Amino acid sequence: MKNRVYAYLRASTKEQDANRAKIELKSFADEMSISIAAWFVENESGASLSRPELFKLIDVALPGDILLVEQVDRLSRLNGEDWEKLSMLIKFKGIRVVAMDLPTSHMMIQNVDDFTSRMMDALNGMMLDMLAAIARKDYTDRRRRQAQGIAKAKAEGKFRGRQADLELHRRILKLREAGMSYTEIQRTTGVARTTISRVLKAQ
């Protein structure tokens, strides 16, 4: 049986649209002459190991199947211990990870001999570990800078908390007034349906 390809899409919060990368993944799949068997989409933080859709994908995947992601950080911004748990589970299941931003992983799509396959597995594993560590560092650095910025703003009496994107809200309202459906607005703006609903209900 031919190995299947499962696409995984993740966004950090419900304010972001995890489907944003779908077009790029479809285009990549076409370029690589592969078809995507199923899509797994969720809005969860990459720093959390609690991701039902990802584990559902891992559960249904068979040895040799491909887990396709846009970027490695869509798969993990985990700390070292949690990344080790996730990567070991992926290896145990025999799942091959292919990320658009990791060219060495693209070779995992090809059918090669056993020796070459094992060499590619080892190389790809090292690259995944390195990029996962970089993604985690980027996450912690941004969180630290955010905290520092908030502390400074509070000290200067300038901190007002998270502000609504008024320009985006006006755009959503105009699109709705123009007769667009929720789905059309979502495709145009890239925001989640929950955000669209909240903006419209607030009027």
C-alpha positions as CSV (number, residue, x, y, z in Angstrom):
1,M,0.0,0.0,0.0
2,K,1.3,3.5,-0.9
3,N,2.4,5.6,2.0
4,R,-0.1,8.4,2.9
5,V,0.6,12.1,3.4
6,Y,-1.1,13.9,6.3
7,A,-1.0,17.6,6.5
8,Y,-0.8,19.3,9.9
9,L,-1.8,23.0,10.3
10,R,-1.5,24.9,13.6
11,A,-2.0,28.4,14.7
12,S,-1.2,29.7,18.2
13,T,-4.6,31.2,19.1
14,K,-8.2,31.4,17.9
15,E,-7.3,34.9,16.7
16,Q,-5.2,33.3,14.0
17,D,-6.3,31.1,11.2
18,A,-4.6,27.8,11.0
19,N,-5.9,27.3,7.5
20,R,-3.7,30.2,6.3
21,A,-0.9,27.8,5.2
22,K,-3.3,25.4,3.4
23,I,-2.7,27.0,-0.1
24,E,1.1,26.8,0.3
25,L,1.0,23.2,1.4
26,K,-1.3,22.3,-1.5
27,S,1.1,24.0,-3.9
28,F,4.0,22.2,-2.4
29,A,2.2,18.8,-2.6
30,D,1.5,19.4,-6.3
31,E,5.2,20.3,-7.0
32,M,6.3,17.1,-5.2
33,S,3.6,15.1,-7.1
34,I,2.0,13.8,-3.9
35,S,-1.6,13.9,-2.7
36,I,-2.7,14.8,0.8
37,A,-4.8,12.1,2.3
38,A,-6.2,14.2,5.2
39,W,-5.8,17.6,6.9
40,F,-5.5,18.0,10.7
41,V,-6.1,21.6,11.8
42,E,-6.0,23.1,15.3
43,N,-5.5,26.3,17.2
44,E,-3.1,25.5,20.0
45,S,0.2,26.9,21.2
46,G,3.3,25.3,19.7
47,A,4.8,25.5,23.2
48,S,2.2,23.1,24.5
49,L,2.2,19.3,24.1
50,S,-1.6,19.2,24.5
51,R,-2.6,19.1,20.8
52,P,-5.4,16.7,20.1
53,E,-5.3,17.0,16.3
54,L,-1.6,16.3,16.2
55,F,-1.9,13.2,18.3
56,K,-4.9,12.1,16.3
57,L,-2.7,12.3,13.2
58,I,0.1,10.3,14.9
59,D,-2.5,7.7,16.0
60,V,-3.9,7.0,12.5
61,A,-0.5,7.1,10.7
62,L,1.3,3.9,9.7
63,P,5.0,3.3,9.4
64,G,6.3,5.2,6.4
65,D,3.5,7.7,6.3
66,I,4.4,11.4,6.0
67,L,3.5,14.2,8.4
68,L,3.6,17.4,6.3
69,V,4.0,20.8,7.9
70,E,4.6,24.3,6.6
71,Q,7.4,25.0,9.1
72,V,9.1,23.1,11.9
73,D,7.8,25.6,14.4
74,R,4.2,24.6,13.4
75,L,5.2,21.2,14.9
76,S,7.1,22.4,17.9
77,R,8.1,25.3,20.1
78,L,8.3,22.8,22.9
79,N,10.9,22.7,25.7
80,G,13.6,20.0,25.4
81,E,11.8,17.4,27.5
82,D,8.4,17.7,25.7
83,W,10.1,17.7,22.2
84,E,12.0,14.6,23.1
85,K,8.6,12.9,24.0
86,L,7.0,14.0,20.8
87,S,9.9,13.1,18.5
88,M,10.4,9.7,20.1
89,L,6.7,9.0,19.5
90,I,7.0,10.0,15.9
91,K,10.1,7.8,15.5
92,F,8.4,4.9,17.2
93,K,5.5,5.1,14.8
94,G,7.9,5.2,11.9
95,I,6.4,8.5,10.6
96,R,8.5,10.7,8.3
97,V,8.3,14.4,8.9
98,V,8.5,16.7,5.9
99,A,8.6,20.5,6.4
100,M,8.6,23.0,3.6
101,D,11.3,25.1,5.4
102,L,13.6,22.0,5.8
103,P,14.9,21.0,2.3
104,T,16.7,17.9,3.6
105,S,13.3,16.6,4.7
106,H,11.9,16.8,1.1
107,M,14.0,13.7,0.3
108,M,11.9,11.7,2.7
109,I,9.1,11.7,0.0
110,Q,11.2,9.8,-2.4
111,N,11.3,6.0,-2.6
112,V,15.0,5.0,-2.0
113,D,16.9,2.0,-0.9
114,D,17.1,1.0,2.8
115,F,20.7,2.3,3.3
116,T,19.9,5.7,1.8
117,S,16.6,5.9,3.7
118,R,18.4,5.3,7.0
119,M,21.0,7.9,6.2
120,M,18.2,10.4,5.4
121,D,16.4,9.6,8.6
122,A,19.5,10.3,10.6
123,L,20.2,13.6,8.9
124,N,16.6,14.7,9.0
125,G,16.4,13.8,12.7
126,M,19.4,16.0,13.5
127,M,18.0,18.9,11.5
128,L,14.6,18.6,13.1
129,D,16.1,18.6,16.6
130,M,18.2,21.7,15.7
131,L,15.2,23.7,14.2
132,A,13.0,22.7,17.1
133,A,15.5,24.1,19.5
134,I,15.8,27.3,17.5
135,A,12.0,27.6,17.4
136,R,11.9,27.2,21.2
137,K,14.6,29.8,21.7
138,D,12.7,32.2,19.4
139,Y,9.5,31.6,21.4
140,T,11.2,32.2,24.8
141,D,13.1,35.3,23.5
142,R,9.9,36.9,22.2
143,R,8.1,36.1,25.5
144,R,10.9,37.7,27.4
145,R,11.0,40.8,25.2
146,Q,7.2,41.1,25.6
147,A,7.4,40.9,29.3
148,Q,10.2,43.5,29.4
149,G,8.2,45.8,27.1
150,I,5.0,45.5,29.3
151,A,7.0,46.1,32.5
152,K,8.6,49.3,31.0
153,A,5.2,50.5,29.7
154,K,3.6,49.9,33.1
155,A,6.4,51.8,34.9
156,E,5.8,54.7,32.5
157,G,2.1,54.5,32.9
158,K,1.6,53.7,29.2
159,F,0.4,50.1,29.4
160,R,-3.3,49.7,28.4
161,G,-3.4,45.9,27.8
162,R,-4.2,44.3,24.5
163,Q,-6.0,46.7,22.1
164,A,-8.5,45.7,19.5
165,D,-7.5,46.0,15.9
166,L,-10.0,48.7,14.9
167,E,-8.9,48.8,11.3
168,L,-9.4,45.0,10.9
169,H,-12.8,45.4,12.7
170,R,-13.9,48.1,10.2
171,R,-12.8,45.9,7.3
172,I,-14.8,43.0,8.6
173,L,-17.9,45.2,8.9
174,K,-17.5,46.6,5.4
175,L,-17.1,43.1,3.9
176,R,-20.2,41.9,5.7
177,E,-22.2,45.0,4.6
178,A,-21.1,44.2,1.0
179,G,-22.9,40.8,1.4
180,M,-19.9,38.5,2.0
181,S,-20.5,35.3,4.0
182,Y,-18.5,34.4,7.1
183,T,-16.4,32.0,4.9
184,E,-15.7,34.6,2.3
185,I,-14.7,37.1,5.0
186,Q,-12.5,34.5,6.6
187,R,-10.7,33.8,3.3
188,T,-10.3,37.5,2.6
189,T,-9.0,38.6,6.1
190,G,-7.4,35.5,7.4
191,V,-9.0,35.7,10.8
192,A,-11.0,33.1,12.6
193,R,-14.7,32.8,12.4
194,T,-15.0,33.4,16.1
195,T,-13.4,36.8,15.6
196,I,-15.7,37.7,12.8
197,S,-18.7,36.7,14.9
198,R,-17.5,38.7,17.9
199,V,-16.9,41.8,15.8
200,L,-20.4,41.6,14.1
201,K,-22.2,40.9,17.4
202,A,-20.5,43.9,19.0
203,Q,-22.2,46.3,16.5
